[in-house]
Amino acid sequence: MSKDASNLKPKLAVIDYGMGNLRSVVRAWEHVGADAYLVSEPEQIGSADALIFPGQGAIVDTMRLLQATGFDHVIRDWIAADRPFFGICLGLQALFEHSEEGDTAALGIFKGSVKRFVIDPALKIPHMGWNAVTFAPGAPLTEGLVSGQDQFYFVHSYYIQPQDPSIALFHSDYGGQFVSGIRFGNCYATQFHPEKSQAKGLHLYRNFLRSL
């Protein structure tokens, strides 16, 4: 997407589904040059260049609120139209068919499920803190990042198991390897929180803006 001579900032609609503090997400996007704003109903999206789905809390409550507001249909249609999308943490997990958390049916945009970590008891759940991500070269989102070296901030007890391995963009290890981010066309989503990942997280957000 090209910007005109007025150099308008990319407009990002950040879904506010009533869970968690989303201001840190908005501030992070603003810091890297976006016009980010919260939307609590689909009509507020307007002419957004991208849709951001942040995630905190329980998927049971998240799905109930998405369905009550109609954002469930909006997210499905947005990704089906290959419009720029970025999901964060629960905003990644909700894209799949089913979560073991509360035995919950999710959006079903991608085939696969969300599983609870079953790992060495010496490793604490939730997986919380900094961890490295690995990725194959070539994706716009990873430009300037170092696979297996750069670290991002995680807080989660569940992880995704995509049926199609080709959508996996990032992998991480916590008692075994798991998929920590996906890409499908213009749809990106990460298990980690870029807005809590300091310079590397902001770098990743800048890369997303450049792809618009």
HELIX and SHEET records of a PDB file:
HELIX    1   1 ARG A   23  HIS A   31  1                                   9    
HELIX    2   2 PRO A   42  GLN A   44  5                                   3    
HELIX    3   3 ILE A   59  THR A   69  1                                  11    
HELIX    4   4 PHE A   71  ALA A   80  1                                  10    
HELIX    5   5 LEU A   90  GLN A   93  1                                   4    
HELIX    6   6 PRO A  140  THR A  142  5                                   3    
HELIX    7   7 PRO A  165  ILE A  167  5                                   3    
HELIX    8   8 PRO A  194  LYS A  196  5                                   3    
HELIX    9   9 GLN A  198  ARG A  210  1                                  13    
SHEET    1   A 7 ASP A  35  VAL A  39  0                                        
SHEET    2   A 7 LYS A  11  ILE A  15  1                                        
SHEET    3   A 7 ALA A  50  PHE A  53  1                                        
SHEET    4   A 7 PHE A  85  ILE A  88  1                                        
SHEET    5   A 7 CYS A 187  THR A 190  1                                        
SHEET    6   A 7 GLN A 177  PHE A 184 -1                                        
SHEET    7   A 7 ALA A 168  ASP A 173 -1                                        
SHEET    1   B 4 THR A 104  ALA A 105  0                                        
SHEET    2   B 4 HIS A  98  SER A  99 -1                                        
SHEET    3   B 4 GLY A 112  ARG A 116  1                                        
SHEET    4   B 4 TYR A 158  PRO A 162 -1                                        
SHEET    1   C 2 HIS A 127  ALA A 132  0                                        
SHEET    2   C 2 GLN A 151  HIS A 156 -1                                        
END                                                                             
